[in-house]
């Protein structure tokens, strides 16, 4: 469940603005505030099934967007490439070498932009 929660939070960060306001609210309550389906249903005066259906639609839409746009996948691939490059820099240049510090700084700036 933790893996799904993490993935949904990442997808929501990327694509959440494309969901309806209701779906955004349910996603916030369920995945960020850790409210149960029953607690959300009570808050909005709907059945647990209706809340589940809304969440399921939102999750499906987020997965569909990721299937088409692949922003999460591309971000993960960039992060892996940066990690490998950083590992290579550590092997080739000793810490304290000005080139090492400069490349580390560049990698940090690239990581912030990803």
N, C-alpha and C positions, 0 to 999 in steps of 0.2 A: 504494500500500500504506500509506503514511503516513497518508493521509486515513482509510482504514478503521481503522487502528490507533487514531487519535485518536478516531474515533466510538465504537469498541468500548470504549475506556477511559472515555469520558464516560458511555456507557450502563451500563457496569459500575459506575461510581460511583453512578449513580442506582438501579439495579435489582439489583445483584450479590447482595444478601442474599436475593433470591428464587430464586436458582439453588441447585442441590444443592451439597453441600460439594465433591464431586469436580469439578463444573463450575467452581466458584469457584477451586479449586486450579489447574486447567488454564488458566483465563483468566489467573490471576496469573502462572503460569510463562510462558505464551505471549506475553501482551501487556505484562506489566510487567517480567518478568525477561528477556524476549527469547530464551527457549529455543526451539529448533526442535522440530518434531513428533517427530523422531528422538530428541532428547535427553529429551523428556518420556516417550516410549514406553519408552526404556531405564530411566528412573527408576521407572516404574510397572509394568514388565514386561508391556507390552501391545504390540500392533502399532501402527505409525504410523497405519494406517487406523482403528483403534479410538480413538486419541487424536483424530484428525481428526473422526471422527463425534461424539465428545463435545463438542469445540469448536464444531462446526457446530450442534449442538443448542442449545448455550448461546447462540451468536450469534443463532440464529433466535428463541429465547425472548426475548432482550433486545430485538430488533427488534419482536417481537410486543407486548411490554409498551409500548414507545415508541409503536407504532401506536395502542394503546388509550388510554394515559395522556397522551402528548405532553408529558412533563415537560421533555425536552431542547428540544423546539421552543418551548415556552412560555418557558423560561429564555432562549433565544436572542432571542426576541421582546422580552422585558423588557429584556435588555441593550441591544438596538438602540434601544428607546424611551428608555432612560436616556442613551445616547450622544447621541441627537438632542436631548434636553432639555438636556444639558450643553453641547452646541454652541450652542443657542439662548441659554442663560444667558451664555455667553462673548460673543456678539454684542450682547446687550442691556445688560449691566452690565460696567463696566470692572473689571479686577482691582484690588483695593484697596478697592472699594466693600464696605462691611460686608454688604450684601445678597448680593453675589457670594460672599463667603466663607461665609456662612450656607447658601446654596443648594448650594454645592460640598460642604460638609460633609454636608448632608442626602443629596445624591446618593451620596456615598461610603458612608454608612450603608446606604442602600437597596441599593447594589451588593453590600455584604457579606452581606445577607440573601438575595440571589438565589442 
